[in-house]
Amino acid sequence: MKLLMTVIAVVITIGPGHSLAPAGQENVAHVGPGYENNQQSQKTLTFTIPQGWVRDGESAKKFGVHTVLVPSGMKFENADKVITIAFQRQDSKKPGPENLKNFVTADLQDTLAQFPDAQFAKWQPSKLDPDKLGFWSLEIYGKERNNPLPQRFLILDAGDGFFSVSLTTKSRDELKLSIYEDFFNSLGLAPHN
């Protein structure tokens, strides 16, 4: 069973069990091709942390991503759901990160290479206005049970690069909870302080 942490960046491998990782096993991250760690935007991504969730700064630093959020009392290694945010700078010299469309296309190709049976469904946060924020969003899940685990992800164009925001849970029904809709609706960009 695999937990897709951030589509462009990291795949988490986990096993079956109550907390998704069986006793003695931890969630494991595999960095995707072309992902460059610890990149930063000239803009600040704003969002509201879901109630009952906390930042896992240690894991964010370990994987070189912007943010990792987990339910309170958990760490990435044993979490049964996770929100991750990664940033990649725009680069006109590399295929993929030169614009939002190409970035998404390359990202989906990488995802399908890892999960050939992945299914995609249309999804968009209810209150984000695509005329005000350049973004692309989708839901992904496996044909086979939990391969990959259900995920909603959104790629936001920050002007100088792309924030990839993903939520991974155990079931597609859980993705639909209002707490997560509120989180995605809270996404925004602000000038760097």
Secondary structure, DSSP 8 states (H G I E B T S, - for coil): -EEEEETTTEEEE--SSTTSS-TT---EEEE-TT--TT---SEEEE----TTEEE-HHHHHHHT-SEEEEETT--GGG-SSEEEEEEEE--TTSSSTTSHHHHHHHHHHHHHHH-TTEEEE----TT--TTTS-EEEEEEEESBTTBT--EEEEEEE-SSEEEEEEEE-S-HHHHT-HHHHHHHHT-EEEE--
